[in-house]
Amino acid sequence: KLASILLRENFKSGINISFTADPDDMNKANLDRYDGLIVYANHDSITKPQEEALLDFVKGGKGLIALHCASFCFRNSDEVVEMIGGQFKSHKYDTIQTVMLKPGHEVLKGIPAFSTPDETYVHDKISPNIEVLTERVEGDHHEPYTWVRPYGKGRVFYTAYGHNDSTFNNQGFLDLVK
């Protein structure tokens, strides 16, 4: 379902997306075919060859688009967790109102604040190297929710949004990912 929503939305923009659920496709020969990699998965660990291919891909100048549960992937690699910029710790479920911290940032230009039912991620191991673009506010707690960071010559984009169809059918979220 996720792949079809992203394919349909991005086809209109001329963005070509290929889908795989096989982590073994994270290898140099395959990744060299792409400019960016979207990770939306629940793979707890990563092999050394996969780790090397992923890190080299981004360091070499490509893009990583890490969505939602990607912050809980590959937890056996401290360097991948650092590259993503943080690690999922816990969540509840609620309607989240986007709080834009840097509406003038190139990633957020033209993106209106949106509201969506989603998991209320709390992160751990947050890197000091991230630039927080949006946050989720719950009482006095301000949780980084969308961020970017450079990594080598490449760039990383992460957003905690993306639990289910409610969010994947939200135009604000689709525009944010695009």
N, C-alpha and C positions, 0 to 999 in steps of 0.2 A: 504494500500500500504506500509506504513512504517513498519508495523508488518511483512509483507511478506519479505521485503528486509532484515530486521534484522534477521528473522528466517532463511532465506536462507543462509545469510553470516555466521551466527554463528553456524548453524548446522554443517558446515564443520569443525568447531573448537571444537565440542563437547559441546557447550554451549546450554543449554536448556532454551528456552524463552517461557513463557506463556503470553497471551495477554488478557487484559480486559479494557473496557472503563468505568467501573462502580467504582466511588470513594468509594462506600461502601465496595469494596473488600480490602480496606486499613483497615484491622482489625487484631488484634493480631493473631488469629487462622490461618488466611490465610497467613499473612506475615511470620509467623514462618516456613512456608514450603520453603522459599527462602533464598538465600545468598545475593541477591541484588535486588533492585527495580529500574527499569527505569521509569522515569516520563517524558512524552512527551504529554502534555495536556494543555487545557485552562480552568481549573476549578478555578474560581475566589476565592472561599472560601473553607474552610475545617471545618468540624464539630469538636467539642472537642474530641469525641472518635477517629475519624480518625487522628487528630493531635497527640493525645497521642500514638496511635499505630505506626504512622510513626516515631515520635521522639524516642520512646523507641526502635524501630527496629534498627535504626542507632546507637543510644547511646549504645545499647547492643552488637555491634560488626559487624553489617551487613553493606552493601554498598548501597549508593544512587547514581544513575547515572541520573543526571538531564540534559536533553537535551533541548536546544533552549527555547521554550515557557514555560518550567518548571519554569523559573525565573519570570514568571508573574502569576503563580499559588499560591493559598492559601494566598493571600495578607492580609487576616484578621488575620494571625498568624505571629507576629513579630519573634517568635522563629523559625518557618519554614523558613522564609525569611533569617534569620541569618544563619541557618544551611546550606541552599543552597549557601549562600555567597554573594548574591546581588539580586537586583530586576530589571527587565526590566523597562526602562523608555520611550524609543522612538527608532525609526529606520527609515532608508531609505532602498533602495535596490541597490546593486552594486556588482561587483566582488571583492571578498576579497582574499587577499594573506596572508596566514598564516605567522606570524612572531614568530618563536620559541625563547622563552626566556631561556628555560632550556632544550635543546635537550638531555642532559644526564639523565634527570629524568626518572624513570622507566616507567611512562605512555607514554613518548614520544620516548622511545628507538625503533629504527627501523621505526619510522614514518617520512616520508619525508614532508617537507613543501609542502602544496598544495594550489591550487587556486580554488575558486568556486563562482558562483553567489549565493548570499544569502542576507538575511536581515542584515543590518549593525547595530546591537544592540548597544545601549548605556544603561548602567546600573546605578542604583541608590542604595543607602543603601549598598554599597560594604563593606563587613566585613573586618576588619583588620586581620582576622584569615585565610584568603585564601593565597595560594601559586600560583601565576599566572604563568602558563606554556606557554601560547601563548597570543598574543595581536593582535588587529586590529589597523593599523595605518592609520590615515586620516589627512593629513597635519601635524600639531603639536600635534594632539590629539592621545594619546595611550590608547586604550580601552582594559581592561582585557577581554579576549575572551574564554580562557579555564583555569580552575583552579581546584585545589584539596584542601581539608582541612580535618583534623581529626574532628570528632564529637563524643565525648564520646569515646567508644572503636571502633567506626565505622569510615568509610571513606566516603567522598563525592567527586564526580567528577561532574563538570559542564562544558558544552561547549555551547556557544551561536549559534554555527553552527546548521543547521538542518531545514531550512524553507521548502524545497520542494525536488522533485526528483533530481534536479541538484546536490544537496549536498548528498542526500541519495544514489545516484549512483556513488559518488566520492570515489574511493578506499582509499584515504588518510583519509577521514572522517570516513569511516567504520572501518579502522584499529585503528583510534583514539578511537572510542567508544569501540571497542573490547578490 
